[in-house]
Amino acid sequence: MQSMIIVPERDHFSGSWIVTRKTDGSVIGEFYDLKNVEKFNPDTCQVETAYQYLCRINNK
């Protein structure tokens, strides 16, 4: 049985989540529905709020 992916709570800066591949950091997509985000495999994907994602990318 696959474990559940950890989905951060959206804050007032974020209306969506960004899902990326753990292997290379490429973006899979931007999602607005929690039910869709929860379907991703936590072993291969990372979920961040849009704000978290943009802060991380801007720091690089």
Secondary structure, DSSP 8 states (H G I E B T S, - for coil): -----------TT-SSEEEEETTT--EEEEE--HHHHTTS-TTTEEEEEHHHHHHHHHH-
